[in-house]
Amino acid sequence: MSYKILLVDDENDILEFLSYNLSKENFKVVTASNGIEALNKLSEKPDLIILDVMMPKLDGYETCKEIRKIDYFKTTPIIFLTAKKSESDEILALNVGGDDFITKPISPQKLIARIKA
């Protein structure tokens, strides 16, 4: 079975780079470039969501809060992948419903290992 990942980041080069590497590991990748688009892509029923924090229209924290309001996604793993590095950012991400907090830059191999864990 191939797991589906919703990858959300406003930087197109990050979307392309990570999508390529995740696809090589047989993950099906759905991408979105902002929080509003991510909410619209939930109809694809991803098994895991990777969220950037700093995005236009709806930031990652607010997007996570909205996702967690939907019964189907209450237990779907959400990983924040962000350039923000402060402890308060990490705590906020976990408090709004995130399951993990990873800072950029990250190697694709390390991200894949965290996803599989």
C-alpha positions as CSV (number, residue, x, y, z in Angstrom):
1,M,0.0,0.0,0.0
2,S,1.3,3.4,-0.9
3,Y,0.7,6.1,1.7
4,K,-0.5,9.5,0.6
5,I,1.3,12.7,1.9
6,L,-0.1,16.2,1.7
7,L,3.0,18.4,1.5
8,V,2.3,22.1,2.1
9,D,4.9,24.8,1.5
10,D,4.9,28.2,-0.2
11,E,8.4,27.6,-1.7
12,N,8.0,25.8,-5.0
13,D,11.6,24.5,-5.1
14,I,11.0,22.8,-1.7
15,L,7.8,21.3,-2.9
16,E,9.5,19.9,-6.0
17,F,12.6,18.6,-4.2
18,L,10.7,16.9,-1.4
19,S,8.0,15.6,-3.7
20,Y,10.6,14.0,-5.9
21,N,12.4,12.3,-3.0
22,L,9.2,11.2,-1.3
23,S,7.9,9.7,-4.6
24,K,11.1,7.7,-4.9
25,E,10.2,6.1,-1.6
26,N,6.8,5.1,-3.1
27,F,4.8,7.8,-1.3
28,K,2.0,9.4,-3.2
29,V,2.5,13.1,-2.8
30,V,-0.2,15.8,-3.1
31,T,1.1,19.4,-2.8
32,A,-0.4,22.7,-1.8
33,S,1.3,26.1,-1.7
34,N,-0.7,27.8,1.1
35,G,-3.1,26.9,4.0
36,I,-6.3,27.5,2.0
37,E,-5.1,25.2,-0.8
38,A,-4.1,22.6,1.8
39,L,-7.6,22.6,3.3
40,N,-9.1,22.1,-0.2
41,K,-6.7,19.2,-0.8
42,L,-8.0,17.3,2.3
43,S,-10.6,15.7,0.0
44,E,-7.7,13.5,-1.2
45,K,-7.6,11.9,2.3
46,P,-3.9,12.1,3.0
47,D,-2.4,9.6,5.5
48,L,0.1,12.3,6.7
49,I,0.4,16.1,6.4
50,I,3.6,18.0,6.3
51,L,3.1,21.7,7.0
52,D,5.3,24.8,6.7
53,V,4.5,27.5,9.2
54,M,5.1,30.7,7.3
55,M,2.7,30.7,4.4
56,P,0.4,33.3,2.7
57,K,-3.3,33.3,3.2
58,L,-3.4,30.9,6.2
59,D,-0.2,30.1,8.2
60,G,0.6,26.5,9.2
61,Y,-0.6,27.0,12.8
62,E,-4.1,28.1,11.7
63,T,-4.2,25.5,9.0
64,C,-3.4,22.8,11.6
65,K,-6.2,24.1,13.8
66,E,-8.7,23.9,11.0
67,I,-7.5,20.4,10.0
68,R,-8.0,19.2,13.6
69,K,-11.6,20.4,13.6
70,I,-12.5,17.8,11.0
71,D,-13.3,14.4,12.6
72,Y,-11.6,12.4,9.9
73,F,-8.3,14.2,10.5
74,K,-8.3,14.3,14.3
75,T,-5.6,11.6,14.5
76,T,-3.9,12.0,11.1
77,P,-0.2,12.7,11.8
78,I,0.9,16.3,11.1
79,I,4.6,17.2,10.9
80,F,5.6,20.9,10.9
81,L,8.6,21.5,8.6
82,T,9.7,25.0,9.0
83,A,12.6,27.5,9.1
84,K,11.4,28.7,12.5
85,K,13.7,27.4,15.2
86,S,12.6,28.8,18.6
87,E,11.3,26.7,21.4
88,S,8.1,28.8,21.6
89,D,7.4,28.0,17.9
90,E,7.8,24.3,18.5
91,I,5.6,24.4,21.6
92,L,2.9,26.3,19.7
93,A,3.1,23.8,16.8
94,L,2.6,20.9,19.2
95,N,-0.2,22.8,21.1
96,V,-2.2,23.4,18.0
97,G,-2.2,19.7,17.1
98,G,1.1,19.0,15.4
99,D,2.8,15.6,16.1
100,D,6.4,16.6,15.2
101,F,8.4,19.7,14.5
102,I,11.4,19.6,12.2
103,T,13.5,22.6,11.3
104,K,14.8,23.4,7.8
105,P,17.1,22.6,6.2
106,I,16.6,18.9,6.4
107,S,18.0,16.1,4.3
108,P,15.4,14.0,2.4
109,Q,16.7,10.9,4.1
110,K,16.2,12.3,7.5
111,L,12.7,13.4,6.7
112,I,11.8,10.0,5.2
113,A,13.2,8.3,8.3
114,R,11.0,10.6,10.5
115,I,7.9,9.8,8.3
116,K,8.5,6.1,8.5
117,A,8.9,6.3,12.3
